[in-house]
Amino acid sequence: MVAMNLKAKTMSLMEQREALETEMNDIIARLCQPGGPGISGNLVDQEGFPRSDIDIPAVRADRHRLAELRNNHEDITEKINENLQVLHSAKVARNSSSLVKGEGEGSIQASYNSNSVPSASSPDVLPEDSASTMDVDVFLSVPFAIVDEITDGSPAAEDGLQLGDRIMKFGNVGSGDGLLQRLASEAQSNQGRPVSLVVMRQGSQIILTVTPRSWQGRGLLGCHFQIL
């Protein structure tokens, strides 16, 4: 039961995060519509006066709300990752335990360290029966970035990337540190060559192929990734 409770909590957190992302996507779409100021564009004209073509109070409210949502998203993602680590560790422990139980049935010999397995009193321990029914791997791929800006006619747009897509993998880049630098390096090193891109879009996992290339705009893709 503890295992299923932890899994249910993780799924609930993922649903909460998806709701946050939906609201974030709506705000980003409003800010980045044609003629809009974008996520961080100037709210004043070239002469330093407030822009008359946008609703500045509304833009400021949207940007403030977006910052709040991103903070909440970061907190929830951290909790999800903690749960994933527990679920994954429990799965590894379950596999190790299965090897030990098989010693008497054949010639398989397993070296087993009981200290590596959580004690039964730990609230995060997964009972063997429930652990065997869980597919922990479905949780292990977590989006690490979101497309918050994309230019019409850019390589990214032409190759099928959409505003709000959550990036799960870009070429050889997955989660980790220094993501922006690694993403830029991956695009640079694959200029003119197709790169596999895995995204989460409206709850579905989609595999795309994008080709970083020179075009009339900036960069090789013409989009911006916001790290989650």
Backbone bond lengths (Angstrom), bond angles and torsions (degrees), N, CA, C in turn:
res aa  C-N    CA-C-N  psi(-1)  N-CA   C-N-CA  omega(-1)  CA-C   N-CA-C  phi
1 M - - - 1.467 - - 1.517 111.69 -
2 V 1.345 115.75 -37.11 1.466 118.88 178.96 1.517 110.09 -60.91
3 A 1.342 115.68 -40.68 1.462 119.97 -179.99 1.513 111.13 -60.95
4 M 1.322 115.64 -47.64 1.455 119.24 -178.24 1.514 111.34 -67.10
5 N 1.340 116.99 -34.18 1.462 119.92 176.67 1.519 110.96 -63.30
6 L 1.333 116.09 -42.28 1.462 119.79 179.83 1.522 110.32 -66.76
7 K 1.317 116.21 -40.23 1.463 119.94 177.85 1.523 110.12 -64.21
8 A 1.358 116.73 -42.84 1.460 120.60 -179.91 1.522 110.79 -63.81
9 K 1.336 116.23 -40.64 1.466 119.64 178.15 1.524 110.94 -62.93
10 T 1.336 115.50 -40.84 1.464 119.43 -179.86 1.521 110.84 -64.97
11 M 1.313 117.08 -42.24 1.461 121.08 178.42 1.524 110.98 -64.49
12 S 1.343 115.96 -38.20 1.462 119.74 177.45 1.525 111.02 -63.87
13 L 1.334 115.73 -42.28 1.462 119.66 176.94 1.523 111.04 -62.20
14 M 1.328 117.09 -39.21 1.457 120.12 178.77 1.527 111.00 -64.52
15 E 1.332 116.13 -37.38 1.465 119.55 177.64 1.523 110.24 -66.40
16 Q 1.335 116.18 -40.44 1.463 119.50 177.19 1.528 110.42 -62.82
17 R 1.324 115.79 -41.84 1.461 119.20 -179.82 1.523 110.79 -65.44
18 E 1.314 116.67 -38.76 1.463 119.87 178.95 1.527 110.88 -63.93
19 A 1.351 116.71 -37.11 1.461 120.29 177.28 1.530 110.27 -64.83
20 L 1.338 116.07 -40.69 1.463 120.19 176.58 1.517 110.48 -61.53
21 E 1.331 116.18 -43.35 1.463 120.45 -178.27 1.522 111.31 -65.60
22 T 1.336 116.53 -35.61 1.469 119.91 177.56 1.522 110.13 -62.99
23 E 1.339 116.55 -45.09 1.460 119.53 178.50 1.526 111.19 -66.57
24 M 1.331 116.51 -38.85 1.460 120.33 176.69 1.526 110.98 -61.02
25 N 1.330 115.68 -43.09 1.465 119.75 -179.70 1.522 111.32 -63.16
26 D 1.329 116.63 -38.99 1.469 120.41 178.90 1.528 110.70 -63.06
27 I 1.331 116.12 -43.79 1.465 120.37 179.86 1.524 110.67 -65.66
28 I 1.333 115.49 -44.65 1.469 120.00 179.58 1.526 110.48 -60.30
29 A 1.341 116.54 -41.28 1.462 120.32 179.73 1.532 110.86 -62.81
30 R 1.333 117.14 -39.61 1.464 119.95 178.59 1.523 110.99 -66.01
31 L 1.318 116.14 -45.00 1.459 119.97 -177.14 1.522 112.21 -68.99
32 C 1.325 116.29 -30.25 1.465 120.08 -173.76 1.526 113.15 -101.90
33 Q 1.319 117.53 10.91 1.459 119.37 176.75 1.530 109.30 -65.57
34 P 1.324 118.03 159.10 1.469 120.76 -178.83 1.522 112.31 -50.80
35 G 1.326 115.99 126.44 1.450 121.17 -178.63 1.515 114.10 85.93
36 G 1.316 116.23 -5.79 1.458 120.03 -179.27 1.518 112.36 -77.60
37 P 1.327 117.56 167.94 1.462 121.56 -176.60 1.521 114.04 -82.59
38 G 1.353 117.52 -9.23 1.452 119.59 -177.52 1.518 112.09 75.07
39 I 1.331 115.10 -169.21 1.461 120.50 -176.99 1.514 111.66 -70.42
40 S 1.333 116.96 -35.44 1.468 119.74 -174.33 1.522 112.93 -141.22
41 G 1.333 117.30 20.26 1.461 120.34 -179.19 1.523 112.62 -69.22
42 N 1.316 116.04 162.52 1.459 121.70 -178.80 1.521 111.58 -65.77
43 L 1.318 115.01 144.85 1.458 121.57 176.29 1.529 111.22 -103.23
44 V 1.324 115.36 6.79 1.471 120.28 177.96 1.520 108.22 -122.91
45 D 1.340 115.39 157.26 1.459 119.03 179.57 1.521 110.22 -85.21
46 Q 1.325 116.52 -173.72 1.464 121.33 -176.62 1.517 112.21 -64.68
47 E 1.317 117.27 -21.69 1.457 120.84 179.71 1.522 112.35 -93.30
48 G 1.311 115.98 0.62 1.455 120.02 176.89 1.515 114.86 90.07
49 F 1.328 117.84 7.46 1.457 121.30 179.09 1.527 109.93 -93.72
50 P 1.343 117.03 151.64 1.475 119.85 177.60 1.525 110.60 -56.55
51 R 1.309 115.45 136.06 1.467 119.45 -179.93 1.524 110.54 -63.69
52 S 1.324 115.64 134.05 1.464 120.85 -177.96 1.526 112.08 -92.08
53 D 1.339 116.50 -7.48 1.464 119.88 -175.88 1.520 113.30 -94.27
54 I 1.332 117.18 1.13 1.462 120.48 179.29 1.525 109.88 -135.10
55 D 1.319 115.16 159.09 1.466 121.72 176.58 1.531 107.50 -88.39
56 I 1.312 116.09 92.87 1.464 120.68 -173.27 1.527 112.90 -59.41
57 P 1.346 120.09 -46.58 1.475 118.77 177.57 1.528 112.63 -57.61
58 A 1.336 116.23 -39.50 1.467 119.30 179.82 1.523 110.65 -67.27
59 V 1.328 116.61 -39.68 1.467 120.46 178.74 1.519 110.34 -63.53
60 R 1.317 116.54 -44.13 1.460 120.00 179.57 1.529 110.70 -63.60
61 A 1.328 115.93 -39.66 1.467 119.64 178.58 1.527 110.45 -64.48
62 D 1.332 116.41 -41.70 1.465 119.97 179.13 1.528 110.70 -64.04
63 R 1.307 117.06 -43.37 1.472 120.53 -179.38 1.527 110.97 -65.47
64 H 1.330 115.95 -38.80 1.472 119.32 178.31 1.528 110.08 -65.49
65 R 1.331 115.90 -43.97 1.462 119.57 179.22 1.522 110.82 -64.50
66 L 1.327 117.04 -39.23 1.463 121.03 179.12 1.526 110.96 -61.89
67 A 1.324 116.66 -39.84 1.465 120.18 178.00 1.525 110.60 -63.72
68 E 1.338 116.66 -40.92 1.466 120.39 177.57 1.521 111.24 -62.75
69 L 1.328 115.17 -44.86 1.463 119.76 -179.32 1.521 111.45 -62.45
70 R 1.320 116.80 -39.51 1.468 120.36 179.68 1.516 110.97 -65.81
71 N 1.324 117.18 -38.32 1.465 120.01 177.25 1.533 110.15 -64.79
72 N 1.343 115.92 -45.08 1.461 119.25 178.18 1.521 111.01 -63.68
73 H 1.317 115.98 -38.14 1.464 120.91 179.11 1.526 110.23 -62.87
74 E 1.309 116.57 -41.90 1.465 120.68 179.49 1.527 111.15 -63.38
75 D 1.347 116.34 -42.00 1.463 120.05 179.72 1.524 111.15 -63.96
76 I 1.333 116.32 -45.03 1.458 119.96 -178.94 1.522 110.96 -66.30
77 T 1.335 116.33 -40.10 1.465 120.24 178.76 1.523 110.86 -61.32
78 E 1.323 116.68 -39.61 1.467 120.34 178.48 1.528 110.57 -62.80
79 K 1.336 117.16 -41.71 1.463 120.62 178.78 1.530 110.69 -65.60
80 I 1.343 115.63 -40.10 1.462 119.83 178.89 1.523 110.10 -62.22
81 N 1.320 116.53 -45.18 1.462 120.47 -179.14 1.524 111.30 -62.36
82 E 1.327 116.81 -37.79 1.464 120.06 177.69 1.532 110.15 -62.70
83 N 1.335 116.18 -43.59 1.457 119.81 178.84 1.523 111.82 -65.82
84 L 1.325 116.14 -37.68 1.460 119.82 179.06 1.523 111.37 -62.44
85 Q 1.315 115.74 -39.89 1.458 119.85 179.04 1.526 110.66 -62.65
86 V 1.328 116.25 -40.98 1.465 120.26 178.91 1.522 110.39 -65.57
87 L 1.339 116.08 -45.67 1.457 119.91 179.82 1.523 111.71 -62.36
88 H 1.323 115.83 -42.54 1.460 119.69 -179.45 1.529 110.79 -67.01
89 S 1.331 116.91 -42.65 1.469 120.36 178.85 1.519 110.76 -61.69
90 A 1.329 115.92 -39.10 1.458 119.79 179.63 1.518 110.99 -65.99
91 K 1.340 116.26 -36.28 1.459 119.34 178.80 1.526 110.45 -66.18
92 V 1.334 116.63 -41.88 1.462 120.86 177.30 1.522 110.39 -61.81
93 A 1.343 116.49 -42.79 1.463 120.60 179.00 1.520 110.99 -63.59
94 R 1.323 116.10 -37.92 1.464 120.53 179.09 1.527 110.44 -64.14
95 N 1.343 116.55 -43.68 1.467 120.22 178.78 1.521 111.37 -62.97
96 S 1.344 116.69 -40.47 1.466 120.86 179.19 1.514 110.68 -64.98
97 S 1.348 115.44 -40.15 1.457 119.85 179.78 1.527 110.64 -64.65
98 S 1.332 116.12 -36.70 1.464 119.49 179.68 1.517 111.30 -64.54
99 L 1.345 117.05 -37.37 1.452 120.52 178.27 1.519 111.25 -62.99
100 V 1.335 115.64 -40.96 1.463 119.55 -178.62 1.520 110.91 -65.30
101 K 1.347 115.37 -41.09 1.463 118.14 -179.02 1.520 111.62 -66.33
102 G 1.328 118.76 -21.06 1.454 121.66 -177.94 1.513 113.95 -85.78
103 E 1.334 117.65 0.82 1.466 120.27 -176.05 1.524 112.34 -61.64
104 G 1.349 115.89 -38.75 1.455 119.04 -175.64 1.512 113.42 -80.02
105 E 1.342 118.01 -6.67 1.449 121.13 -175.11 1.530 112.23 -98.55
106 G 1.308 117.83 -4.45 1.455 119.90 -178.71 1.504 110.01 -170.77
107 S 1.328 114.18 -158.31 1.452 118.85 -176.08 1.516 112.61 -94.56
108 I 1.364 117.44 5.64 1.462 120.25 -178.02 1.523 109.53 -69.55
109 Q 1.315 115.98 129.60 1.463 121.44 177.14 1.522 108.11 -116.11
110 A 1.329 117.18 127.10 1.467 121.17 -178.22 1.509 109.91 -117.37
111 S 1.310 115.53 136.28 1.463 121.41 173.93 1.518 107.23 -93.58
112 Y 1.311 116.56 116.49 1.460 121.48 -169.94 1.509 110.77 -127.02
113 N 1.309 116.43 126.41 1.464 122.27 178.33 1.507 108.73 -105.16
114 S 1.321 117.58 107.74 1.460 120.72 -177.11 1.511 112.33 -64.38
115 N 1.323 117.67 -21.79 1.464 119.84 -179.55 1.523 111.78 -70.78
116 S 1.339 117.22 -15.38 1.464 119.72 -178.49 1.513 111.61 -83.38
117 V 1.346 117.46 -8.40 1.452 120.82 -178.28 1.518 109.51 -101.61
118 P 1.350 119.54 132.13 1.448 121.14 179.26 1.517 110.70 -58.90
119 S 1.310 115.90 150.81 1.456 120.34 179.00 1.518 109.76 -71.73
120 A 1.313 116.33 157.60 1.459 120.85 -177.54 1.511 111.93 -66.52
121 S 1.339 117.42 -17.97 1.462 120.56 -179.06 1.509 112.66 -82.52
122 S 1.354 117.32 -10.81 1.455 120.62 -179.24 1.518 110.21 -70.87
123 P 1.365 118.84 135.09 1.466 120.74 -179.16 1.518 112.93 -68.11
124 D 1.347 118.15 -14.27 1.459 120.26 -177.40 1.519 113.14 -98.18
125 V 1.343 117.20 1.67 1.460 120.11 -179.64 1.527 109.18 -71.31
126 L 1.326 116.83 138.24 1.451 122.01 178.84 1.515 109.46 -103.16
127 P 1.332 118.33 119.39 1.462 120.47 177.40 1.518 110.23 -57.98
128 E 1.335 116.81 148.79 1.453 121.01 -173.48 1.513 112.20 -59.62
129 D 1.340 117.37 -42.68 1.452 119.56 -176.59 1.517 111.85 -62.14
130 S 1.339 115.86 -45.06 1.458 118.69 -178.11 1.511 110.78 -73.32
131 A 1.339 117.44 -34.69 1.464 120.06 179.89 1.521 110.35 -63.25
132 S 1.340 116.37 -34.38 1.455 118.82 -178.28 1.515 111.82 -70.60
133 T 1.337 118.11 -18.45 1.462 120.81 -179.11 1.503 112.34 -96.23
134 M 1.324 117.29 -1.63 1.460 120.53 -175.92 1.523 111.09 -96.27
135 D 1.314 115.80 140.41 1.465 120.44 172.71 1.514 106.76 -104.50
136 V 1.325 115.35 85.54 1.460 120.42 -175.21 1.519 111.40 -65.62
137 D 1.321 117.00 -30.70 1.459 120.36 -174.21 1.521 113.05 -60.22
138 V 1.345 117.41 -23.62 1.465 118.40 -177.70 1.515 110.85 -65.43
139 F 1.335 116.99 -18.31 1.453 120.45 -178.71 1.526 113.45 -93.12
140 L 1.321 117.38 -10.57 1.452 119.02 -165.89 1.527 114.68 -77.42
141 S 1.338 118.35 -18.48 1.457 121.22 177.40 1.525 109.04 -97.63
142 V 1.308 115.67 111.01 1.454 121.12 -176.20 1.521 109.49 -120.03
143 P 1.336 118.06 130.40 1.469 119.81 177.97 1.527 110.76 -57.63
144 F 1.330 116.68 141.34 1.457 120.50 -178.90 1.522 112.78 -116.48
145 A 1.332 117.42 -6.28 1.461 120.69 -179.74 1.519 109.13 -154.65
146 I 1.331 115.97 159.97 1.453 121.55 178.49 1.525 108.81 -130.75
147 V 1.315 116.67 142.18 1.463 121.37 177.88 1.531 107.26 -79.88
148 D 1.327 117.04 106.46 1.466 119.97 -177.06 1.530 113.20 -104.88
149 E 1.322 116.92 -6.15 1.460 120.91 173.94 1.524 108.44 -149.30
150 I 1.328 115.83 139.00 1.456 119.99 177.62 1.523 107.95 -151.33
151 T 1.317 116.58 135.69 1.460 121.81 -175.46 1.523 110.80 -97.85
152 D 1.334 115.84 134.52 1.457 120.40 177.15 1.529 109.94 -59.58
153 G 1.313 115.69 137.70 1.457 120.46 179.12 1.508 114.57 80.15
154 S 1.318 117.18 1.44 1.466 120.78 179.41 1.526 109.95 -78.59
155 P 1.343 117.62 163.27 1.466 120.29 176.15 1.534 112.20 -55.44
156 A 1.327 116.43 -41.01 1.465 119.61 -179.40 1.519 111.03 -62.71
157 A 1.335 116.79 -44.70 1.466 120.95 -179.57 1.527 110.95 -66.24
158 E 1.320 116.78 -43.20 1.459 120.62 -178.62 1.529 111.90 -67.43
159 D 1.323 116.78 -29.26 1.463 120.64 -178.63 1.526 113.00 -89.42
160 G 1.344 116.99 2.64 1.462 119.46 171.63 1.511 117.36 106.26
161 L 1.328 118.32 -0.95 1.457 119.86 178.11 1.519 108.92 -71.19
162 Q 1.333 117.35 144.36 1.456 121.51 -177.24 1.518 111.56 -128.29
163 L 1.334 115.52 153.99 1.452 121.11 176.51 1.524 109.36 -59.43
164 G 1.318 116.63 131.33 1.457 120.83 179.77 1.514 114.44 93.97
165 D 1.338 117.94 -8.41 1.465 119.59 175.59 1.521 109.68 -60.17
166 R 1.324 116.28 135.50 1.468 121.38 178.23 1.530 108.33 -100.88
167 I 1.316 115.13 121.44 1.457 121.31 -174.26 1.525 111.16 -80.77
168 M 1.329 115.61 124.40 1.457 121.56 177.34 1.532 110.75 -103.40
169 K 1.326 115.28 -32.39 1.463 119.76 176.89 1.521 109.21 -159.34
170 F 1.330 116.11 137.15 1.454 122.12 176.91 1.519 107.81 -128.14
171 G 1.328 116.36 103.52 1.457 119.10 -174.38 1.513 110.39 61.60
172 N 1.335 116.37 -119.98 1.458 121.58 178.46 1.516 112.94 -96.17
173 V 1.332 116.83 6.35 1.460 121.02 -176.86 1.523 110.53 -96.09
174 G 1.335 115.04 122.29 1.457 121.00 172.88 1.514 107.97 -117.95
175 S 1.308 117.93 -147.37 1.456 120.38 178.20 1.528 110.22 -74.83
176 G 1.317 116.07 166.71 1.457 120.97 179.86 1.505 111.80 140.74
177 D 1.317 116.39 -166.26 1.461 121.53 -178.39 1.533 110.68 -90.06
178 G 1.333 115.15 160.27 1.452 121.22 175.98 1.512 113.58 58.43
179 L 1.328 116.69 40.12 1.457 120.46 -172.60 1.526 113.17 -64.35
180 L 1.330 118.04 -43.12 1.455 119.70 -178.41 1.522 111.45 -60.32
181 Q 1.324 116.16 -43.30 1.461 120.15 178.73 1.526 111.26 -65.95
182 R 1.325 116.53 -39.90 1.461 120.51 -179.82 1.523 111.32 -68.34
183 L 1.340 116.80 -38.02 1.457 120.53 178.20 1.529 110.54 -64.85
184 A 1.341 115.83 -43.72 1.464 120.10 179.21 1.526 110.65 -63.39
185 S 1.324 116.18 -42.00 1.462 120.86 179.51 1.526 111.12 -64.76
186 E 1.328 116.45 -39.29 1.462 120.49 179.63 1.526 110.79 -64.31
187 A 1.334 116.09 -40.56 1.465 120.05 178.29 1.534 110.68 -66.18
188 Q 1.325 115.72 -44.36 1.463 120.33 -179.44 1.528 111.50 -61.64
189 S 1.309 116.19 -45.40 1.464 120.18 -175.75 1.522 112.41 -72.34
190 N 1.340 116.80 -14.28 1.461 120.36 -179.86 1.524 112.22 -115.79
191 Q 1.328 116.41 24.38 1.459 119.64 -179.99 1.527 110.40 -57.95
192 G 1.332 114.82 126.90 1.454 120.14 179.92 1.514 114.84 82.79
193 R 1.346 116.87 0.52 1.454 120.47 -179.88 1.521 110.03 -122.28
194 P 1.317 118.96 143.17 1.469 121.89 -179.40 1.528 111.55 -66.52
195 V 1.318 115.08 139.10 1.460 122.21 179.09 1.525 108.63 -122.33
196 S 1.317 116.38 131.65 1.459 120.92 177.60 1.527 109.71 -71.83
197 L 1.325 115.59 135.38 1.457 121.29 -177.45 1.521 108.70 -134.12
198 V 1.328 117.03 123.09 1.461 122.06 178.58 1.522 108.21 -106.79
199 V 1.339 116.41 123.79 1.460 120.23 -178.67 1.517 109.97 -128.86
200 M 1.334 114.69 157.76 1.455 121.56 170.93 1.518 106.71 -105.57
201 R 1.324 116.36 121.44 1.465 121.88 -177.79 1.522 109.58 -130.23
202 Q 1.326 115.72 114.90 1.463 121.77 179.00 1.527 111.56 51.70
203 G 1.324 115.43 43.85 1.458 121.12 175.96 1.511 115.38 84.03
204 S 1.337 118.08 -3.43 1.464 120.88 -179.98 1.520 110.57 -114.12
205 Q 1.329 115.39 142.77 1.459 120.51 177.60 1.522 109.44 -86.97
206 I 1.325 116.48 127.58 1.460 122.27 -176.38 1.522 109.30 -125.75
207 I 1.330 115.72 138.54 1.462 121.06 176.82 1.526 108.34 -106.87
208 L 1.326 116.32 123.15 1.449 122.47 179.06 1.518 109.94 -118.31
209 T 1.314 115.35 168.34 1.459 121.82 171.21 1.520 107.63 -127.31
210 V 1.320 116.17 119.71 1.466 120.76 178.42 1.527 108.62 -117.65
211 T 1.322 114.80 148.71 1.464 119.59 -179.82 1.525 109.74 -119.82
212 P 1.334 118.11 104.78 1.474 120.26 176.00 1.523 109.58 -59.95
213 R 1.319 116.99 128.85 1.461 119.67 -176.62 1.521 110.88 -159.46
214 S 1.304 115.22 160.91 1.458 120.67 177.52 1.528 109.25 -72.95
215 W 1.318 115.38 143.01 1.456 121.35 178.03 1.523 107.16 -151.30
216 Q 1.312 118.63 -172.63 1.454 120.25 -174.80 1.522 113.77 -73.68
217 G 1.335 117.14 -15.90 1.463 120.85 -179.80 1.515 112.48 -99.05
218 R 1.338 115.27 -166.26 1.459 121.64 -177.14 1.511 111.26 -86.06
219 G 1.323 115.04 150.20 1.453 121.49 176.46 1.510 112.89 74.18
220 L 1.313 114.97 -178.42 1.457 120.92 -179.29 1.523 112.54 -100.06
221 L 1.345 116.71 -10.00 1.454 120.55 -179.68 1.530 112.72 -119.99
222 G 1.334 115.94 -32.36 1.459 119.22 -179.09 1.514 113.66 77.25
223 C 1.330 115.95 30.14 1.461 120.14 177.08 1.518 108.47 -143.97
224 H 1.343 116.01 170.83 1.453 120.61 -179.76 1.523 108.62 -127.97
225 F 1.340 115.91 134.54 1.446 122.56 176.72 1.524 109.48 -102.08
226 Q 1.325 116.66 126.98 1.464 121.19 173.58 1.532 107.46 -100.73
227 I 1.325 116.00 119.21 1.465 119.98 -179.45 1.526 109.59 -69.09
228 L 1.333 115.76 134.44 1.465 121.19 -177.10 1.524 110.54 -87.07
